[in-house]
């Protein structure tokens, strides 16, 4: 589970030994960057180099926050790399959801309906309350899929497991739901 190198590095960090944090960052920066790239790719989000650096900083800040609380909670039941992958993904998804560029939901859905390949347009929700209202007008499975994908940042595979739907049905379900949400948003705008 926990390698001797990682156990030693973890103990040094928690004891705040000289250069321990630098060694920790050097050891795991590649892993964190990989998680950032993979998460962005799975969400069809293009990252600028400065966005990647900001997200990496957020991951490492989360690790040192509250006197290394995340590292102190590590029980050694998996490798440190596995544990940090989960931590990094949670931080990255949370930050990506926070940082979405603002565009009214109707515009974002119109762009997708027009066939834009970059699904990040749908990710630009302007008003979370409006999204929740529009999701409320969808049927159970569609609402669940939209909520899990757009508001919780889940991948198609994770959604498939959560709702018991075939993974290759998630995309078409999202597309139908976006169409309904776009029409509902247009109806709200005209009333």
N, C-alpha and C positions, 0 to 999 in steps of 0.2 A: 504494500500500500504506500506508505510514506518512505521515500528513499532517505538514506542517511544524510545525503547532501542537503536535501530539503529540510529535514528535521533540524540539522545544524543551522541552516540559514534562518529558519523560523525562530529558533531559540535566540539567535543573535539579534534578530529584529526586535523581538519582544523585550529583550534585555537592553535594547538601544545601544548595542556595541558599535564602535566606530566603523564606518563604511558598510554596515550591514544593510541599510536601506538602499544604498547605491548598488550593492551586489544583488539585492532582491529585484530591483528594477531592471538591471542588466539581464538577469536570468529570465524574467517573465515579460519583458516588453514585447518580444516577438509573439508570444501567446496572446497578449492583449490586443495587439494590432491585428492578428489573425481573426480574433473574435469580432472586432470592430468591422473589418472588411466583410467577413462572412455574414454578420447580422445586417449590414447595409445591403449587401447583395441579395439576401433572402427577402428583404423588404423593397427591393428595386429602388434604392436610394443611392445617388451618386454623391460621394464625399470629396470635398476639396482637401488638400493636404492639411490645411489649418483646422478643418473640422475633425479630421482623424487625430491630430495632435490634441485638440480640445477634449475629445472623447477619451483618449488615453489618459489625459490628466485627470478627468473626472473619475475614471476607474481607480487610479492610484490614490486620489484624494479619498475616495470611499474606503479604501483599504486602511489608510492611516487615521481616518476619522475616529473620534472617541478612543484615542490611545490604542489603535490597532484592534478595535473590537471585532472586526471581521476575522482577523487572524487568530484572535483569542478564542473565537467560537469554533474554529477548525478542530475537528475531533480525530483526524488522522484515519478515518474510515475509507478514504480514497486517496489518490495521489493529490499532492498540493496543486498540481496543474489542473486536474479535473475540477477541484473545488474552485480554483480561481477562474476557470472557464465559466462556470455557472454564475459566479459573482460578477464577472465582467459583462456577461450577456445581460444580466438583469439591469446593471447600471447603464449599459449602452442603449437598451431598449427604452428605459425610462427617460434618458436624455434625448433620444431621438423623438420620442413622443412630445417632450417639452419644447423641442426646438423646431417643430414643424413650421414652415413658412406660412404666413396667414394668407388665405384666399377664401372667399366665400365658398361654402360647400357646393352651391349650385354651379359655380364656375369650374371647380375642380371636377365635378361629376360630368359636366358638359365636355371638358377636355378629354376625359376618358371615353365618353360615349362617342366622341368624334374620331376615336381610333388612335389616340396618342399612345405610343408604345411605352412611355415612361409612366408607370403607375404611381410615381411619387405625386402626381397631380392630385390623386385621390387622398393622399396623405396630408394635404394642406387644408385641414379642417379649421374653419375660422372660429366656430363657437361650439364648444363641446356640448352645451345644453341643447343647441339646435340639433346636433347629431343624435343625441339621446332621444329627442322628440321624434326625429325621423325614423330612427331604429324602432321606436315603439309602434310605428305603423306597419312594420314588416311582420311576416309570419315567424313563428318560433325558430325554425332552423336558420332561416335567412338572417334574422336578427342576431342569433348567436354567432353565426359566421362573421358578420360585419363587426360586431362588438369585439370578438376575439382578434380579428385581423387588424382593424383600424384603431381600436382604443386600447387594446392590451398588447399589441405587437407580436402576436403569435404567428408562427409559420404555418404553411398549409398542413404539414405533417402533424404539428401540435393540435391544430384545429380538428383535423380528421380524427385524432385520438379522443379529443374532448367531446365531440358531438356525435361520434359514431357514423361519420359519413366518409365515403371513399375519398381518398386524397385528390384524385383527378376530378372530383365533383365540386371541390371548393372554389376553383376559379369561375366556372359557369354560375355557381350560386352567388358569388360576389358580384358578378356582372349583372345578373338579374336584379339583385338587391340594389345596386347602384342606380340602375335604370329607374326603379321604383322611387328611390330616394330623390333622384334628380327631378322626377315628375312632381313628387310631393313638395320639394323645395320651390319649384316653379309655381305651384298652386298657392303656396304660402306667400310668395312674392307678389302675386297678382290680387290677393285678397286683402 
